[in-house]
């Protein structure tokens, strides 16, 4: 077990190193000039050159990367070119807001996805299975920005049940109830695609498990449907479900950009969008690294949990 943990942490380090190289290289190869974007096209070449020297953009690319990597490993992501604040101070609060949104969306997606997937598998070919799979296909095909606008129109503009944007009220808000009220529509929007994926995958896993020999033996012994699903099918399906949930959590942290933009949710996705528009290179790099780190770390945790579950199942 210790060897498996060390092996996965080594792979984690290599993956993050590769991500850092790709992020740095892509931003270096992207069209446009940072100095021109910051000073404007009317600025003189002397002013642009002075800014490039100040930012270290006139140094060799490999040297720029080594300096940036060294500072990043020390927790120094640089200074935002737009706000002039430390990048870490800009990114961390937004990242925590994205985690809140991702957790709420995952709660909805897992709760809906696992229940519907299990019931559909237990009643394979029945009316519930056919209707739920049809609705899942429609739900999974909806673009998040379109679904978000539809929910805003219905629940915020027409019936005024939930607020249309933001995380808190402009005046007098900020308590837990206010944040939860603002969280409902973004969480439903972000959860839709993930719920569709989880339903399909959970159903497929349970259908496969239910055709196993030990399930047939349990049925022959007269085991009831509920006990069959929860005590016999669930333990062997759990590693697959954890893999699905882990992938969807990583997606929700980094892939909720459209949801955050539509609802003006102050998360890392919205910050990344604004930084790309403003060509704020340091903020873009930090946002992508935070998202990639989360995704890889979640998958590492899921791998370790699955390893422990597999060992437990083998010895049981």
C-alpha positions as CSV (number, residue, x, y, z in Angstrom):
1,X,0.0,0.0,0.0
2,X,2.8,2.4,0.9
3,X,4.5,1.7,-2.5
4,X,1.2,2.4,-4.3
5,X,0.9,5.7,-2.5
6,X,4.4,6.8,-3.3
7,X,4.0,5.7,-6.9
8,X,0.9,7.8,-7.3
9,X,2.4,10.9,-5.7
10,X,5.4,10.6,-8.1
11,X,3.0,10.5,-11.0
12,X,1.1,13.5,-9.5
13,X,4.3,15.5,-9.4
14,X,5.2,14.6,-13.0
15,X,1.7,15.5,-14.2
16,X,1.8,18.9,-12.4
17,X,5.2,19.6,-13.9
18,X,3.9,18.8,-17.3
19,X,0.8,21.1,-16.7
20,X,3.1,23.9,-15.7
21,X,5.2,23.6,-18.9
22,X,2.1,23.5,-21.1
23,X,0.4,26.4,-19.4
24,X,3.5,28.6,-19.6
25,X,4.2,27.6,-23.2
26,X,0.7,28.2,-24.5
27,X,0.6,31.7,-23.0
28,X,4.0,32.4,-24.5
29,X,2.8,31.3,-27.9
30,X,-0.6,33.0,-27.8
31,X,-1.0,35.9,-30.2
32,X,-0.7,39.5,-29.1
33,X,1.7,41.4,-26.9
34,X,1.3,42.0,-23.2
35,X,2.9,45.4,-23.2
36,X,0.7,46.6,-26.1
37,X,-2.4,45.2,-24.3
38,X,-1.6,47.0,-21.1
39,X,-0.3,50.3,-22.5
40,X,-2.6,50.4,-25.5
41,X,-1.7,50.5,-29.3
42,X,-0.9,54.2,-29.1
43,X,2.0,53.8,-26.6
44,X,5.5,54.4,-27.8
45,X,7.9,51.6,-28.5
46,X,10.2,53.0,-25.7
47,X,7.4,52.7,-23.2
48,X,6.5,49.2,-24.3
49,X,10.2,48.1,-24.2
50,X,10.5,49.5,-20.7
51,X,7.5,47.6,-19.5
52,X,8.8,44.4,-21.1
53,X,12.0,44.8,-19.2
54,X,10.2,45.5,-16.0
55,X,8.1,42.4,-16.4
56,X,11.1,40.3,-17.5
57,X,9.5,39.6,-20.9
58,X,12.7,40.4,-22.8
59,X,14.6,37.5,-21.2
60,X,15.0,34.0,-22.8
61,X,11.8,31.9,-22.5
62,X,13.6,29.1,-20.6
63,X,14.9,31.6,-18.1
64,X,11.4,33.1,-17.7
65,X,10.0,29.7,-17.0
66,X,12.6,28.8,-14.4
67,X,12.1,32.0,-12.6
68,X,8.3,31.6,-12.8
69,X,8.4,28.0,-11.6
70,X,10.7,28.8,-8.7
71,X,8.5,31.7,-7.5
72,X,5.3,29.5,-8.0
73,X,6.8,26.7,-5.8
74,X,7.4,29.3,-3.1
75,X,3.8,30.5,-3.3
76,X,4.5,33.7,-5.3
77,X,2.3,33.8,-8.4
78,X,3.3,37.3,-9.2
79,X,1.3,40.5,-9.4
80,X,-1.9,41.0,-11.4
81,X,-1.2,43.3,-14.4
82,X,-4.7,44.8,-14.1
83,X,-5.5,45.2,-10.4
84,X,-1.8,45.4,-9.3
85,X,-2.7,43.1,-6.4
86,X,-0.9,39.9,-5.5
87,X,-2.2,37.1,-7.7
88,X,-2.6,34.7,-4.8
89,X,-4.8,37.2,-3.0
90,X,-7.0,37.5,-6.1
91,X,-7.2,33.8,-6.8
92,X,-7.7,32.1,-3.4
93,X,-11.1,33.8,-2.5
94,X,-12.4,33.1,-6.0
95,X,-11.2,29.5,-5.7
96,X,-13.0,29.0,-2.4
97,X,-16.2,30.4,-4.0
98,X,-15.8,27.9,-6.9
99,X,-15.4,25.1,-4.4
100,X,-18.7,26.1,-2.7
101,X,-20.5,26.1,-6.0
102,X,-18.9,22.8,-7.1
103,X,-19.8,21.1,-3.7
104,X,-23.4,22.2,-4.0
105,X,-23.6,21.1,-7.7
106,X,-22.0,17.8,-6.9
107,X,-24.4,17.2,-4.0
108,X,-27.3,17.7,-6.5
109,X,-25.7,15.7,-9.3
110,X,-24.7,12.7,-7.1
111,X,-28.0,12.6,-5.2
112,X,-30.0,12.7,-8.4
113,X,-27.6,10.6,-10.5
114,X,-27.1,7.7,-8.2
115,X,-30.8,7.3,-7.2
116,X,-32.1,7.5,-10.8
117,X,-29.3,5.3,-12.1
118,X,-29.9,2.6,-9.6
119,X,-33.7,2.6,-10.0
120,X,-33.3,2.6,-13.8
121,X,-30.9,-0.4,-13.6
122,X,-33.3,-2.3,-11.2
123,X,-36.2,-1.7,-13.6
124,X,-34.3,-2.1,-16.8
125,X,-36.5,-1.8,-19.9
126,X,-39.5,-0.5,-17.8
127,X,-41.3,2.8,-18.2
128,X,-39.2,4.5,-15.6
129,X,-36.0,3.4,-17.3
130,X,-37.2,4.6,-20.7
131,X,-38.5,8.0,-19.5
132,X,-35.5,8.7,-17.3
133,X,-33.0,7.8,-20.0
134,X,-34.8,10.1,-22.5
135,X,-34.8,13.0,-20.0
136,X,-31.1,12.4,-19.2
137,X,-30.2,12.6,-22.9
138,X,-32.0,15.9,-23.2
139,X,-30.5,17.2,-20.0
140,X,-26.9,16.2,-21.0
141,X,-27.3,18.0,-24.4
142,X,-28.3,21.4,-22.9
143,X,-25.4,23.9,-23.0
144,X,-24.8,25.3,-19.5
145,X,-25.1,28.9,-20.6
146,X,-28.5,28.3,-22.3
147,X,-29.8,26.3,-19.4
148,X,-28.6,29.1,-17.0
149,X,-30.4,31.8,-19.0
150,X,-33.6,29.7,-19.1
151,X,-33.5,29.2,-15.3
152,X,-32.9,32.9,-14.8
153,X,-35.8,33.8,-17.0
154,X,-38.2,31.4,-15.2
155,X,-37.2,31.6,-11.6
156,X,-35.6,35.0,-11.3
157,X,-37.4,37.3,-13.8
158,X,-40.9,35.6,-14.1
159,X,-41.6,34.3,-10.6
160,X,-38.8,36.1,-8.7
161,X,-38.1,33.0,-6.5
162,X,-34.3,33.2,-6.6
163,X,-31.9,36.0,-7.4
164,X,-30.5,36.2,-10.9
165,X,-26.8,36.9,-10.2
166,X,-24.1,37.4,-7.7
167,X,-23.3,35.6,-4.5
168,X,-24.9,37.9,-2.0
169,X,-27.2,40.9,-1.9
170,X,-25.7,44.2,-2.8
171,X,-26.9,45.7,0.5
172,X,-27.6,43.9,3.8
173,X,-26.8,40.4,2.7
174,X,-23.9,38.0,3.2
175,X,-25.4,35.5,5.8
176,X,-25.7,31.8,5.1
177,X,-29.3,32.0,4.0
178,X,-28.5,34.8,1.5
179,X,-25.6,32.8,0.0
180,X,-27.7,29.6,-0.2
181,X,-30.5,31.5,-2.0
182,X,-28.0,32.8,-4.6
183,X,-26.5,29.4,-4.9
184,X,-29.6,27.5,-6.0
185,X,-29.7,28.4,-9.7
186,X,-25.9,28.2,-10.4
187,X,-25.8,24.9,-8.7
188,X,-28.7,23.4,-10.7
189,X,-27.1,24.7,-13.9
190,X,-23.7,23.3,-13.1
191,X,-25.1,20.0,-11.9
192,X,-27.2,19.3,-15.0
193,X,-24.5,17.8,-17.3
194,X,-22.8,16.0,-14.4
195,X,-26.0,14.5,-13.2
196,X,-26.7,13.2,-16.8
197,X,-23.2,11.5,-16.9
198,X,-23.6,10.0,-13.4
199,X,-27.1,8.6,-14.2
200,X,-25.8,6.9,-17.4
201,X,-22.6,5.5,-15.8
202,X,-24.3,4.3,-12.6
203,X,-27.0,2.6,-14.6
204,X,-24.4,0.9,-16.8
205,X,-22.4,-0.3,-13.8
206,X,-25.4,-1.7,-12.0
207,X,-26.7,-3.4,-15.1
208,X,-23.4,-5.1,-15.5
209,X,-23.2,-6.1,-11.8
210,X,-26.7,-7.4,-11.8
211,X,-25.8,-9.9,-14.5
212,X,-23.0,-11.4,-12.3
213,X,-23.2,-14.9,-11.0
214,X,-23.2,-14.0,-7.3
215,X,-26.3,-11.8,-7.9
216,X,-28.0,-14.7,-9.6
217,X,-27.2,-16.9,-6.6
218,X,-28.6,-14.2,-4.2
219,X,-31.8,-13.9,-6.3
220,X,-32.1,-17.7,-6.2
221,X,-31.8,-17.5,-2.4
222,X,-34.8,-15.2,-2.3
223,X,-33.0,-12.0,-1.4
224,X,-35.3,-8.9,-1.8
225,X,-34.7,-6.2,-4.4
226,X,-33.6,-3.5,-1.9
227,X,-31.2,-5.8,0.0
228,X,-29.9,-7.1,-3.3
229,X,-29.1,-3.6,-4.6
230,X,-27.7,-2.1,-1.3
231,X,-25.8,-5.1,0.2
232,X,-24.7,-7.1,-2.8
233,X,-24.6,-4.8,-5.9
234,X,-23.5,-1.6,-4.2
235,X,-20.2,-2.7,-2.7
236,X,-18.9,-4.0,-6.0
237,X,-20.2,-0.9,-7.9
238,X,-18.8,1.6,-5.4
239,X,-15.2,1.9,-6.9
240,X,-16.7,2.7,-10.3
241,X,-19.1,5.3,-8.8
242,X,-16.3,6.9,-6.9
243,X,-14.3,7.3,-10.2
244,X,-17.3,8.9,-11.9
245,X,-17.9,11.3,-9.0
246,X,-14.2,12.2,-8.7
247,X,-14.1,13.1,-12.4
248,X,-17.2,15.1,-12.2
249,X,-16.0,17.1,-9.2
250,X,-12.8,18.0,-11.1
251,X,-15.0,19.0,-14.0
252,X,-17.3,21.1,-11.8
253,X,-14.3,23.1,-10.3
254,X,-12.7,23.9,-13.6
255,X,-15.6,23.5,-16.1
256,X,-18.2,25.8,-14.5
257,X,-16.8,28.9,-16.3
258,X,-20.0,29.4,-18.3
259,X,-22.1,29.0,-15.2
260,X,-20.1,31.5,-13.3
261,X,-20.2,34.0,-16.1
262,X,-23.9,33.7,-16.7
263,X,-24.7,34.1,-13.0
264,X,-21.9,36.6,-12.2
265,X,-20.7,34.1,-9.5
266,X,-17.4,35.4,-8.2
267,X,-15.5,32.1,-8.7
268,X,-12.2,31.2,-10.3
269,X,-13.9,30.5,-13.7
270,X,-15.2,34.1,-13.9
271,X,-11.8,35.4,-12.8
272,X,-10.1,33.3,-15.5
273,X,-12.6,34.6,-18.1
274,X,-11.8,38.2,-17.1
275,X,-8.1,37.6,-17.0
276,X,-8.1,36.1,-20.6
277,X,-10.0,39.1,-21.9
278,X,-7.6,41.5,-20.1
279,X,-4.6,39.4,-21.1
280,X,-3.6,39.2,-17.4
281,X,-1.0,36.5,-17.9
282,X,-0.1,35.9,-14.3
283,X,-3.7,35.5,-13.2
284,X,-4.4,33.1,-16.2
285,X,-1.5,30.9,-15.2
286,X,-2.5,30.8,-11.6
287,X,-6.1,30.0,-12.3
288,X,-5.2,27.2,-14.7
289,X,-2.7,25.8,-12.2
290,X,-5.3,25.8,-9.4
291,X,-7.9,24.1,-11.6
292,X,-5.4,21.5,-12.8
293,X,-4.0,20.9,-9.3
294,X,-7.6,20.3,-8.0
295,X,-8.4,17.9,-10.8
296,X,-5.2,15.9,-10.4
297,X,-5.5,15.9,-6.6
298,X,-9.1,14.7,-6.7
299,X,-8.2,11.8,-9.0
300,X,-5.2,10.9,-6.8
301,X,-7.5,10.8,-3.8
302,X,-10.1,8.7,-5.7
303,X,-7.3,6.3,-6.8
304,X,-6.1,5.8,-3.2
305,X,-9.7,5.2,-1.9
306,X,-10.3,2.7,-4.7
307,X,-7.1,0.9,-3.9
308,X,-8.2,0.6,-0.3
309,X,-11.7,-0.6,-1.3
310,X,-10.3,-3.1,-3.7
311,X,-8.0,-4.5,-1.0
312,X,-10.9,-4.7,1.4
313,X,-13.1,-6.5,-1.2
314,X,-10.4,-9.0,-2.0
315,X,-10.0,-9.9,1.6
316,X,-13.7,-10.1,2.4
